[in-house]
Amino acid sequence: MSVIQQPNPKDKFKRWEDPLFNDLRKIFSRYQLREVMTHSSFYEEEGKGNSRYVFAGQYVFRGQVAEVLYRYAVGEGTRLQQILGNLFRQERLERLFGEWQLRQFVRFGENFKLETHRHIFVYALFGYVSTLDDDLRQWFITKYIINDDARHLFRHRQRNVNLLAQADEMVRRTDGRRLALEMEQTEEGLHRAKAVLSDGSVLCEAESKSWRYARTKATKMALNMLATPSRKMMLSNPAYQARVRARLEEVKAKRKAEIEARDAAKEELRLQKKEARKVLARIRDAKRRESQAAAKIRKAENARRAAIKAAKEARPMSANKRRFLEDKKK
């Protein structure tokens, strides 16, 4: 099998010290990266290449990520399986191939189609990571696999964005009771949500055609009612008032500075346009004066020629010319 004429391997590492490759340098040496990024099609003989690393990435490393999900992610087994599949979908792997700029490191044979097999080299990199110590491997999994880009795959909601949890926490801290929502349907077919305390008393209720909107509305009403006493106390606190005034003054000063900067820019632009108009006016005036001067010269020249012609016609006719004209008539 013929192979592509590869450049000197050292040429591929000219930018190896760039900050872009800080994470790769933390995992690989140059020799190790070259070994992991070499496909088996690059060699004439069998048994060489990164196929074992690819296998380790597809199964060993994937299993290590599955173990992390099993320990820390919530949901049924089918849900975890869906999350795992999305974490290793080909589109995501190809994006990692581009982010790490692995194209400049890969080696392969001439019949190998890189554009459709970029994920193979990412799996090979995963396979090498699966052989690292636990701390380094966990760091890699957290940063590149279970990262902010994959947060949407996990369905749980944080408590600080759950309004019902906030209201329940406020009630519990105030008097030890708990808060829950109860849903019922009215005779008109509307959904009614009730915020009920643990002693059975109804704090508030809301109705809507939408089941979800009724729950949200009732929860916000309960949260507002529970926060009112604390809000009154907070609003009467001089320190809080001072902080609010300082914040408002800061916002006002920032807005004023933005307006002044915008007005200054507009004024500068206006002056530039005004100066440009003056320059154009001077150019037009100069051209007009030149055309007027040229017209005066032409008028004077025409008057001079007319005067010469009139003077010539006013001269008396000589005798010879008179005889010539009379002879010509005969």
C-alpha positions in Angstrom: 0.0 0.0 0.0 1.4 3.4 -0.9 1.4 6.1 1.7 1.2 9.9 1.5 4.5 11.7 1.6 4.3 13.2 5.0 6.4 16.2 6.0 9.1 16.1 8.7 7.2 15.2 11.9 8.9 18.1 13.7 7.3 20.5 11.3 3.9 19.6 12.7 5.0 20.8 16.2 6.3 24.2 15.3 3.4 25.7 17.3 3.5 23.1 20.0 4.3 25.7 22.7 1.3 27.9 21.9 -1.2 28.4 24.7 -3.8 26.7 22.4 -2.1 23.3 23.1 -1.7 23.7 26.9 -4.1 20.9 27.6 -2.6 18.6 25.0 0.8 19.2 26.5 -0.6 18.3 29.9 -1.7 14.9 28.5 0.8 14.1 25.8 4.4 14.4 24.9 5.2 15.0 21.2 6.1 11.4 20.6 2.9 10.1 22.3 0.7 12.5 20.4 2.3 11.4 17.1 1.7 7.8 17.9 -1.9 8.3 18.9 -2.6 10.4 15.8 -1.2 7.9 13.3 -3.8 5.8 11.5 -3.0 2.2 10.6 -3.4 3.0 6.9 -0.2 5.1 7.2 1.9 1.9 7.5 2.6 -0.8 5.0 2.6 -3.7 7.5 -0.3 -4.6 9.8 -0.3 -4.3 13.5 0.8 -0.6 13.7 -1.3 2.5 14.1 -3.8 3.8 16.7 -6.5 1.1 16.3 -6.0 -0.1 19.9 -6.4 3.4 21.1 -9.5 3.9 19.0 -10.9 0.7 20.6 -10.1 2.0 24.1 -11.7 5.3 23.3 -14.9 3.7 22.0 -15.3 1.2 24.9 -12.9 1.8 27.8 -13.1 5.6 28.0 -16.8 5.5 27.2 -17.3 3.1 30.1 -15.4 5.4 32.4 -17.7 8.3 31.4 -20.7 6.0 31.9 -19.4 5.3 35.4 -19.3 9.0 36.2 -22.9 9.3 35.0 -24.0 6.3 37.0 -22.5 7.9 40.2 -23.6 11.5 39.8 -26.4 11.9 37.2 -30.1 11.4 38.0 -32.6 9.5 35.9 -33.5 6.0 34.7 -31.1 3.8 32.9 -32.6 4.6 29.5 -32.1 8.3 30.2 -28.5 7.8 31.2 -28.0 5.8 28.0 -29.4 8.7 26.0 -27.1 11.2 27.7 -24.1 9.0 27.1 -25.0 8.7 23.4 -25.4 12.5 23.0 -22.1 13.1 24.8 -20.3 11.0 22.1 -22.3 11.9 19.1 -20.2 12.3 16.0 -20.9 16.0 15.5 -19.5 16.7 18.9 -16.4 14.7 18.3 -15.8 16.4 15.0 -16.1 19.8 16.8 -13.5 18.7 19.3 -11.2 17.7 16.4 -11.4 21.2 15.2 -11.0 22.9 18.6 -7.8 20.9 19.3 -6.6 21.5 15.7 -5.7 17.8 15.4 -5.5 18.1 11.6 -1.9 19.2 11.7 -0.9 16.2 13.8 -2.8 13.3 12.1 -1.0 10.9 9.7 -2.8 8.4 7.4 -2.6 6.6 4.0 -3.6 8.1 0.7 -6.9 6.1 0.5 -8.1 7.3 3.9 -10.9 9.9 3.9 -10.1 12.2 6.7 -13.3 14.4 6.4 -15.6 11.5 7.1 -13.4 9.9 9.8 -12.2 12.8 12.0 -14.0 11.2 15.0 -11.7 8.2 14.7 -8.7 10.3 15.9 -10.7 11.9 18.7 -11.6 8.3 19.9 -7.9 7.5 19.7 -7.2 10.5 21.9 -9.9 9.3 24.3 -8.3 5.9 24.4 -5.0 7.3 25.5 -6.8 9.4 28.2 -8.3 6.2 29.5 -4.8 5.0 30.4 -4.0 8.1 32.5 -4.2 8.3 36.3 -7.6 9.0 37.9 -7.1 12.7 38.7 -6.0 13.7 35.2 -8.7 11.5 33.6 -11.4 13.0 35.8 -10.1 16.5 35.0 -10.3 15.7 31.3 -13.8 14.2 31.5 -15.1 17.2 33.5 -13.6 19.8 31.1 -14.3 18.2 27.7 -17.1 15.6 28.1 -19.4 16.7 31.0 -19.0 20.4 30.6 -21.2 23.5 30.1 -21.8 22.5 26.5 -23.6 19.4 27.8 -25.6 20.9 30.6 -28.8 20.9 28.5 -28.6 17.0 28.5 -29.3 16.9 32.2 -33.0 17.6 33.1 -32.6 18.5 36.8 -33.3 22.1 37.8 -31.1 23.9 40.3 -33.0 25.0 43.4 -32.1 28.6 43.0 -34.1 28.8 39.8 -37.0 26.8 41.2 -39.6 29.3 42.5 -41.6 26.7 44.4 -38.5 25.5 46.2 -37.6 29.1 47.1 -41.1 29.7 48.5 -41.0 26.4 50.4 -37.6 27.3 51.9 -38.9 30.7 53.0 -41.9 29.1 54.8 -39.7 26.5 56.4 -37.3 29.0 57.8 -40.1 31.3 59.0 -42.2 28.9 61.1 -41.2 25.4 60.2 -44.2 24.7 57.9 -43.9 23.5 54.3 -45.5 24.8 51.1 -47.0 22.7 48.3 -49.1 23.2 45.2 -52.4 21.5 44.7 -54.2 21.5 41.3 -57.9 21.2 40.6 -60.2 21.9 37.6 -63.1 24.3 37.9 -66.6 23.9 36.4 -65.7 26.3 33.7 -62.8 24.0 32.6 -60.0 26.2 34.0 -57.0 25.0 36.0 -56.8 26.2 39.5 -53.5 26.1 41.4 -53.5 26.5 45.2 -50.5 27.2 47.4 -51.2 25.2 50.5 -49.3 25.2 53.7 -48.6 22.0 55.6 -51.3 22.9 58.2 -53.9 22.9 55.4 -54.3 26.7 55.1 -54.4 28.1 51.6 -51.9 30.9 51.1 -53.1 32.0 47.6 -54.6 30.5 44.4 -54.6 31.3 40.7 -56.7 30.2 37.7 -55.8 29.9 34.0 -56.6 27.9 30.9 -53.0 26.7 31.0 -52.1 24.2 33.7 -48.5 25.3 33.6 -49.3 29.0 33.8 -51.7 28.5 36.7 -48.9 26.8 38.7 -46.4 29.5 37.8 -48.8 32.3 38.7 -49.7 30.8 42.0 -46.1 30.2 42.9 -45.1 33.7 42.1 -48.0 35.1 44.1 -47.0 32.9 47.1 -43.3 34.0 46.8 -44.3 37.6 46.7 -46.6 37.3 49.7 -43.9 35.6 51.7 -41.2 38.1 50.8 -43.3 41.2 51.6 -42.5 41.4 55.4 -38.8 40.8 54.7 -38.9 43.3 51.8 -40.5 46.0 54.1 -37.8 45.4 56.7 -35.1 45.5 54.1 -36.5 48.7 52.4 -36.5 50.5 55.8 -32.8 49.6 56.4 -30.6 52.8 55.9 -27.7 50.7 54.8 -29.8 49.1 52.1 -31.1 52.5 51.0 -27.6 53.8 50.8 -26.6 50.9 48.6 -29.5 51.4 46.3 -28.8 55.1 46.0 -25.2 54.4 45.3 -26.1 51.8 42.7 -28.6 54.2 41.1 -26.1 57.0 41.0 -23.6 54.7 39.5 -26.1 53.6 36.8 -27.0 57.3 36.2 -23.4 58.4 36.0 -22.6 55.6 33.6 -25.6 56.5 31.5 -24.7 60.1 31.5 -21.1 59.3 30.5 -22.5 57.2 27.6 -24.8 60.0 26.5 -22.0 62.6 26.7 -19.7 60.3 24.7 -22.4 59.7 22.1 -23.1 63.4 21.9 -19.4 64.3 21.6 -19.1 61.8 18.8 -22.1 63.2 17.1 -20.7 66.8 17.5 -17.4 65.7 16.2 -19.0 64.1 13.2 -21.1 67.3 12.7 -18.1 69.5 12.7 -16.3 67.2 10.3 -19.2 67.4 7.9 -19.5 71.1 8.3 -15.8 71.5 7.5 -16.2 69.2 4.5 -19.1 71.4 3.3 -16.9 74.5 3.7 -14.1 72.9 1.7 -16.6 72.0 -1.1 -18.1 75.5 -1.0 -14.6 77.1 -1.4 -13.9 74.8 -4.3 -17.2 75.7 -5.9 -16.6 79.4 -5.4 -13.1 79.1 -6.9 -14.5 77.4 -9.9 -17.3 80.0 -10.2 -14.8 82.9 -10.1 -12.6 81.2 -12.7 -15.6 80.7 -15.0 -16.6 84.4 -14.5 -13.1 85.6 -15.2 -13.0 83.4 -18.4 -16.4 84.8 -19.4 -15.2 88.4 -19.0 -12.1 87.7 -21.1 -14.3 86.1 -23.8 -16.7 89.1 -23.7 -13.9 91.6 -24.0 -12.3 89.7 -26.8 -15.7 89.6 -28.6 -16.1 93.3 -28.1 -12.6 94.0 -29.4 -13.3 92.0 -32.6 -16.7 93.7 -33.1 -15.0 97.1 -32.8 -12.3 96.2 -35.3 -15.0 94.9 -37.7 -17.2 98.1 -37.3 -14.2 100.4 -37.8 -13.2 98.5 -40.9 -16.7 98.8 -42.3 -16.9 102.5 -41.5 -13.8 103.4 -43.6 -14.6 105.1 -47.0 -14.2 103.0 -50.2 -11.2 103.8 -52.3 -11.5 104.8 -56.0 -9.8 101.6 -57.2 -12.1 99.4 -55.2 -15.2 101.4 -56.5 -14.0 100.9 -60.2 -13.4 97.2 -59.5 -16.9 96.7 -58.2 -18.4 98.7 -61.1 -16.4 96.6 -63.6 -17.5 93.4 -61.9 -21.2 94.4 -62.2 -20.8 94.8 -66.0 
